[in-house]
Amino acid sequence: MERYGVIVTNGTRRGLLLPDLEGVNSVEQQISIARQKAGIGPDEDVKLQRFEVVRHT
């Protein structure tokens, strides 16, 4: 959760959520929020992808 963001896709609808957000404590929450952003209902099928964020300091 601290390194990986998620992308959910259903047809042309796509939602993305970055990793390590305050108040987001589980992968399930990440996916749920990304679904909401995309307008994808909880019972709809999605393609799920993850991506790694590398922060440079």
C-alpha positions in Angstrom: 0.0 0.0 0.0 2.8 2.4 0.6 4.5 1.7 -2.7 1.7 0.7 -5.1 -1.1 2.7 -6.5 -4.1 1.1 -8.3 -5.9 1.6 -11.6 -9.4 0.2 -12.1 -10.9 0.0 -15.6 -14.3 -0.9 -17.0 -14.7 -0.1 -20.6 -13.8 3.6 -21.1 -14.2 4.4 -17.3 -10.9 4.4 -15.4 -10.0 5.4 -11.9 -6.6 5.8 -10.4 -5.5 6.1 -6.8 -2.0 6.9 -5.6 -0.3 5.0 -2.8 0.3 6.0 0.8 -2.7 8.3 1.2 -3.7 9.3 4.7 -6.8 7.5 5.9 -6.5 4.7 3.3 -5.5 1.7 5.2 -6.1 -1.3 3.0 -6.0 -2.4 -0.6 -9.8 -2.9 -0.5 -10.2 0.8 0.4 -7.8 1.8 -2.5 -9.9 -0.2 -5.0 -13.2 1.1 -3.6 -12.1 4.8 -3.9 -10.7 4.3 -7.4 -14.0 2.7 -8.4 -15.9 5.6 -7.0 -13.7 8.1 -8.9 -14.4 6.2 -12.1 -18.1 5.8 -11.5 -17.8 2.0 -11.5 -20.2 0.3 -9.2 -19.2 -2.3 -6.6 -20.8 -5.2 -8.5 -19.3 -4.3 -11.9 -16.3 -6.2 -13.3 -13.0 -4.3 -13.4 -9.6 -4.8 -14.8 -7.2 -4.1 -11.9 -3.7 -2.9 -12.4 -1.1 -1.7 -9.9 1.9 0.5 -10.4 4.9 1.3 -8.2 5.7 4.8 -7.2 9.4 5.6 -6.7 10.0 8.9 -4.8 13.3 10.6 -5.2 14.5 12.8 -2.4 
